[in-house]
Amino acid sequence: MYVISLIGISKVIEAPVHQIKKWIQLFGSYIPMTSMDQILYFEIEAVHILSFIKEKMEEEYDWTEIENLLQHTVFG
């Protein structure tokens, strides 16, 4: 399994760490994460999911709309 750090994912999707942390609080159940040595890492699929969340936030979707979309979207 490949994983990426919070800082790494921040660079990949070009979003600030504090914003990603907020998205994790709101949508964490949809974001595949793992913890190793008390450090949070994201599975590669999380890049697609967080990019999707970022795109919808930029399009001014409200968080409940994004959550509904996440429930019905397959990422891969």
HELIX and SHEET records of a PDB file:
HELIX    1   1 LEU A    6  ILE A   13  1                                   8    
HELIX    2   2 VAL A   17  PHE A   27  1                                  11    
HELIX    3   3 GLY A   28  TYR A   30  5                                   3    
HELIX    4   4 GLU A   45  GLU A   58  1                                  14    
HELIX    5   5 TRP A   63  GLN A   71  1                                   9    
SHEET    1   A 3 VAL A   3  SER A   5  0                                        
SHEET    2   A 3 ILE A  39  GLU A  43 -1                                        
SHEET    3   A 3 MET A  33  MET A  36 -1                                        
END                                                                             
